[in-house]
Amino acid sequence: MDRKRLLPIAGVTGLLLGHAHLVPLPGRADAAFARAAAPAQPAPSEVAVSRDISGQWQGTLPGKRPLRLVFMVARTDQGWSANLYSIEQSGQPFNASSVALEGVSFKCSIEVIGAIYQGALSADGGSIVGTWTQGSSPRPLTLVRAGGKAAWKIPAPPQPAKMMEEGADVSFHKATIRLSAPGEDHMTGYRLDGRNFTTRNTSVSDLISYAYELQSKQVLGIPDWIDQERYDVSATLDQKGEPNHQQLRVMVKKLLAERFRLAFHADKRMMPAYVLTVGEGGHKLTPTQFQGQLPGMSMRPESDGLAVIVRNATLEDFALYLQLIFLDRPVVDLIGSTDRFDFQFTYTPDDSQFSGHPPKLPPATGATKPAPTLSDALRQKLGLDLTAQDTVVDVIVIDHLEKPSLK
């Protein structure tokens, strides 16, 4: 069965160049375009370069919505560091994962948003002409050193969202359920924007899997239509404040009981599963730079594999993401950490994943080296082990389920 891939819900965080509910995706520039767009770099002997690049660098990124970007560069004992700000989007800084100046060649990587800026420092050390790459298409970006009145004012960092009270009697104030448009080909996704919760192209199986943290094989006794009919849901949160995942799941559970008349009994079964643990050398995860209680997770097909981007997520969130979207069996998180991390990796999907319909990847170039398998990518990039084994897992057996009234 070709089930749509489910995107776990994410909060709106004003991420650079991204949609409100998705973390921006990294991409690889087309080689020919990259060559054409790259600035001509004079030989080091032709320029007198000021080696001190500390200070504020700013420039406007072109697009349908031009964005003013600011790089605050500083010298450290280890070399250079930088924080990136997107003036129109928020005052949240994004820490650069690496900054390098070799001769006149400048390169800054901001891994947390999957972006790279690289260019050539001018002879007077006052500008950098280069290319910004985030997503599938690079864009030209010229940075100039700025100070005093010429320097753009950086907005104050966003205030932490007010959290919904623990123990609150949470529910949706009002929910509208409609059939998705015929032939809808959008990936299933959940979105929380303020107090507005929406889903697109969502099956009842998807809703049950999210609400009860189960892989589809852990839901037994399902009617034939549970995966065939798909719905768009729009609801308003009854309580004020940002909910956590468990509070959102309670709301979806109530929706399933009230509008779909879901009734079931719980059980346990032995079945094939995957177990997520930390590898022998320890994990290689970076503490999150984002605020809030909700993770952001997304993916993007690239020429060497499928890029997976995870932000502000616990490993339990990640395990749930794997079992809901990627894998054909439950994923058990044995790590138990409540810390939140930002990470990304690229791997090559196989036909056992995505219900036998993995995303199509762009054509590989002659120089493209295929990404490793999922388990190898997790071990090499993140220091995590994903091991297949039979284990006892929770299941629910459906006793009653109805199609919803559409309103």
Sequence and secondary structure as in RCSB ss.txt:
>XXXX:A:sequence
MDRKRLLPIAGVTGLLLGHAHLVPLPGRADAAFARAAAPAQPAPSEVAVSRDISGQWQGTLPGKRPLRLVFMVAR
TDQGWSANLYSIEQSGQPFNASSVALEGVSFKCSIEVIGAIYQGALSADGGSIVGTWTQGSSPRPLTLVRAGGKA
AWKIPAPPQPAKMMEEGADVSFHKATIRLSAPGEDHMTGYRLDGRNFTTRNTSVSDLISYAYELQSKQVLGIPDW
IDQERYDVSATLDQKGEPNHQQLRVMVKKLLAERFRLAFHADKRMMPAYVLTVGEGGHKLTPTQFQGQLPGMSMR
PESDGLAVIVRNATLEDFALYLQLIFLDRPVVDLIGSTDRFDFQFTYTPDDSQFSGHPPKLPPATGATKPAPTLS
DALRQKLGLDLTAQDTVVDVIVIDHLEKPSLK
>XXXX:A:secstr
     EEEEEE    TTS TTS        HHHHHHHS     GGG    S   EEEEEEE SSS EEEEEEEEE
ETTEEEEEEEETTTEEEEEE SEEEEETTEEEEEEGGGTEEEEEEE TTSSEEEEEEE SSSEEEEEEEEE GGG
S           B  TT    EEEEEEEE  TT    EEEEEETTEEEEEEEEHHHHHHHHHT  GGGEES  GG
GTT EEEEEEEESSSSB  HHHHHHHHHHHHHHHS  EEEEEEEEEEEEEEEE TT    EE    SS  EEEEE
EETTEEEEEEEEE HHHHHHHIIIII SS EEE S     EEEEEEE   TTSGGG         TT      HH
HHIIIII EEEEEEEEEEEEEEEEE       
